[in-house]
C-alpha cells in the first residue's frame, strides 16, 4: 500500500490555522491532535508493507508567514514521528535514494 502524501494530509489538518495567534501550535486546532494521534497509532499495526510519502519542506528558506512556518515545523514533526515508527526510512533527492534507517 502507498500512502501519498502525508504533507497534503497535514495541510488539510491545518485548515483554520491562519486564525491562531502567533506562536500558538497546531494542537490548538480542533481536529489536529486527534487526527495526528490516530494516524500514528495505526502505523505499528499495519499489515504488510506500507510506503508513506511526504515532502521535505525544511530544506529551503524560512517561510515568511507564521502559517508557513507552522506548516514547515509540523511537517518536520510529523515526518520524525512517522519515521520513528517505521522499520525503514529512505530520503529521495534528485531521484537518488538515501537510506536513513533500516
C-alpha positions in Angstrom: 0.0 0.0 0.0 1.2 3.5 -0.8 0.1 6.5 1.4 0.7 9.6 -0.7 1.0 12.2 0.7 1.4 12.9 4.4 2.3 16.5 3.6 -1.0 17.2 1.8 -2.9 15.4 4.6 -1.2 17.7 7.1 -2.1 20.8 5.0 -5.7 19.8 5.2 -5.5 19.4 9.0 -4.1 22.9 9.3 -7.2 24.4 7.8 -8.0 27.4 10.0 -4.5 27.7 11.4 -4.2 31.2 10.0 -6.5 32.4 12.8 -4.2 31.1 15.5 -2.4 33.8 17.5 1.4 33.9 16.6 3.4 31.3 18.4 0.4 29.0 19.0 0.9 25.4 18.0 -1.3 23.4 15.7 -2.5 21.3 18.7 -5.0 24.2 19.3 -6.9 23.3 16.2 -10.0 21.1 16.9 -9.1 18.1 14.7 -5.3 18.3 14.5 -4.2 16.5 17.7 -6.8 13.7 17.4 -6.2 13.0 13.7 -2.4 13.0 14.2 -2.6 10.7 17.2 -5.0 8.4 15.3 -2.6 8.2 12.3 0.5 7.5 14.5 -1.5 4.9 16.5 -2.3 3.0 13.3 1.2 2.6 11.9 2.6 -0.1 14.3 -0.3 -2.4 13.5 -0.5 -2.0 9.7 -0.2 -5.4 7.9 2.2 -5.9 5.1 4.4 -3.3 3.5 3.2 0.3 3.6 5.1 3.1 1.9 4.5 6.6 3.3 5.3 9.5 1.0 6.0 13.0 2.4 7.7 16.2 1.2 10.7 17.5 3.0 9.8 21.2 3.4 12.6 22.1 5.9 15.5 22.2 3.4 14.6 25.6 1.9 14.2 29.1 3.1 12.5 30.0 6.3 8.8 30.8 5.4 7.9 34.4 5.5 4.5 33.9 7.1 3.6 32.5 10.6 1.3 29.9 8.8 4.1 28.9 6.5 6.5 28.4 9.5 3.8 26.4 11.4 3.4 24.2 8.3 7.1 23.6 8.0 7.5 22.8 11.7 4.5 20.5 11.9 5.6 18.7 8.7 9.0 18.1 10.2 7.5 16.8 13.5 5.1 14.5 11.6 8.0 13.1 9.4 10.0 12.5 12.5 7.2 10.8 14.3 6.3 8.6 11.4 10.0 7.7 10.8 10.3 6.7 14.5 7.6 4.1 14.0 8.9 2.7 10.7 11.5 0.0 10.2 12.9 1.6 7.1 13.2 5.2 6.1 14.6 6.5 2.8 15.1 10.1 1.7 14.9 10.6 -2.1 16.6 13.7 -3.5 17.1 14.3 -7.2 15.8 10.7 -7.8 18.6 9.2 -5.7 17.6 7.2 -2.6 19.5 7.7 0.6 18.7 5.1 3.3 18.3 6.8 6.7 17.1 3.9 8.7 16.8 0.1 8.4 
